[in-house]
């Protein structure tokens, strides 16, 4: 990888970290396709697991007091379990049709937020558990859990800080479960790409520190439209 490519990757990592700090997702969505320019998809996902976990941990430390307890204990844990289940079944069930369905759902969710016509979900145990399992499972199947997780959390009437903090705490559970697996399977690949891994990790952490303070400055109505726009972009990418 040339110096120019390393600068590109580092810049993209900062941007991805900042986007994730504001929306609760974005590191995998932005950086995985970029890394696939130089390595196979499985290697890109495994390598990115380390900077993703590092940025998620830093984001959680910055926002841990804003985690909405009932939603995390029910939706978050269920989402993590569903996400791991979907990831295990990915090779058997995933396919273009499923990706199109998930992309379409993200576009619908993003559109309703942009128009201010979202469908609120009851803040009950049933809906939190059901929303968590389903969003995690489908996200795990297509390899993009963050976007669908945040889309589902938008229905629970959380503040911006609560939404990002709860999504982050949920993602941290998934990272804690999957990171040892990736290291065990692709430890040699990760070691060979140590310099690239360092650049990615430093970039997403820097972006996280830059992005978290923005949460308190964005009005909630504008924030929801911003997340809606990001969901639209992610849904469009999945469709393409």
N, C-alpha and C positions, 0 to 999 in steps of 0.2 A: 504494500500500500504506500503510495507516494505521500510526501508532506502535504500537498494540496488536498488529497483525499482525507488525510487525518484532520486537517483544519475543517473540512466539510462535516465530517462525522462529529467532531467536538462541538461545532456550532449547532448542528441538529440536536445533539444531546442536551445542550443548554435550553434550546427552545422546547424540546419534549418535556424536560423537567419542569419548566415554567407552566406549560399547558396542563400537565398532570396536577400541579399544585393548585391550579384554579378550578379544574373540572373533575379531578379524581381519576382521569384516564388520559392516555396519550403516549406514554413511553413506548409501549409495545407497538401501538398503532403506527407511530411515526418512524421508529428506528428499525423495526424488523424488516420492512421492505428495503430500507437503505442498505442494511448489512447483507441482504440477499444478493446485492450486486457483486459481492466478493466471496460469498460462501454459500453452501447449501442451506435450505431453510432450517433443518434440524440443528445445524451448528449455530445459525444466527439466533434461534430461540434460546439455545442453551447458554451461549455467550451473554446474551442480553439479560438472562435471569439474574446475574450478579449485580449489574448496575440498577436493574429494576428493584431488586430487594433493598439495595442500599438507599435509593431515593425514597422508596416507600417507608422505610424505617425512619429516615430523617423527617419526612412529611408527617408521619404519625407522632413523632416526638414534639413537633411544632404545634400539632393540632389535637393532641390526645385529650385535652380537657373538653373539647367540643364533640367528642364521639357521643352519639345518641344511644344510651345504654340499651333500652328495649329493642331498638331496631338492629343494633349490632348483634345482640345475643340471639336474636331470632333470624332476621334476614341475613346478617353477615355470616354467621356460622353456617346457615343453610346454603348460602351462596358458595361458600368455600367448598363444602361437601359436594354440592352439585357440580361445581367447576372441575373438581378432581375426577368425578365420575364421568363427566363429558370428555375430559382429556384422555381418560383410559379407553373410552369407546370411540375416540376420534377416527382411528384408522378403519373402523368397521361401519360407522354410521355417517360420517361426514361426507359431503359431496357438494357439487355445484348448486343443486336445488336448495339444500339447507342454507348455504351461504347467501343465496338470493333471498330466501325468506327472512333471514336475520338482518340483511342489509335493508330490506323493505321495512321491517319493524323499526329499525333505527331511524329511517327517514320519516316514518309516521310519527315517532316520538319527537324527533327534532322539529317537525313541522308544527305539531300541536304546541310545543313550547314557543316557537317563533311567533305563532299567532295568538298566544296567551289563552289557548283553549284546551289545556291539558285535562286529562281524566284523573281526578284524585282517587287514591286508593284508601280504603278504611285502614286506620292505624290499629289493626287487630292482629293477634298472634297468627291466625290462619293466613291472612294476606301477606304478612311478613315472611312466614315460612314458605308459602307457595311461591311468592315472588322471588325469594332468595334461591330456592332450589331450581326453578325454571330458568331464571336469568343466568345462574352459574352453570347449569347443565348445557344450555345452548351456547353460551360463551365459550365453554370448554371444548365443545364440539368443533367450533370454527377457529379456535385458538385466539379469540379476542374477548376476554371476559370483562375488561374494564369498561368498555363502552356500554354494553348491555346492562352491566351492574348499575352504572350511574343513571342510565335511562330509567331503570326500574325505581331507583331511589327518588327520582324526581316526583314520583306519584305520592310520596309520603309526607309532603308538606314540611320538609326540613329546611332550616336556614342554609345559606351557602356553606358556612363553616361546618355545620353539622353534616351536610351531605358529603363534602369532601373528606372530612374526618372519619365518618362511618364507612365510606367506600375504601378509604386507605386502610383502616383497621381490618376490613374484610380481606383486602388484597394481601395484607401482611400474613394472614393465616395461610393463604395459597402459596405465597413465596416460601414460607417456612417449611411447607410440605414438599414442594417440588424442587427446591434448590439442591438438597442432598442427592436427589435422583439424577439431576442434570450433571452435577459434579462427578458422580459415580460413573455415568455413561460417557460423558464427554470431557473428562478431566484433562486429557492430553490436548484436546482442541483448545480448551480455555487457557491452558498453560502456554501453548504456542502463540496465542493471541493476547498475551499479557499486556503489552503496550496499548493495544486497542481497547482492551477491557478497562484499563486505567483511565484512558481518555473518556470513554463513555461514562464511567462511574463519576469522575470529577465533573463532567459536563452536566449530568442530570442532577447531581447534588447542588451545583451552583445554580442551576435553573430553579430548583426547589426553593432555595433561600430567596431567590428573586421573586418567585411567584406567590408564595404564601402571604406576604403582606398585602397583596392586591385584593385578597378575599374580603378584607374589611372595608375596602374603598369602593367596591362595585355594588350599586343598588340592586336589591334582590330581583326586581323586575328585569333589569338589564342583564343580570347574571343568568337568569333562566333562559333568556334569549341567546346569550352567548353559548351556553352549554347546548342549547338546541341547534345552533349553527354548527358546532363541532360534531354533534350526532349526525347531522345532515351530511357533512363531509365524510365522516367515517362510513355511513351507510352507502354513500355513493362509491367510495373506494371498494367496499365489499362487492357491490353489484358489478363493478368493472372487473 
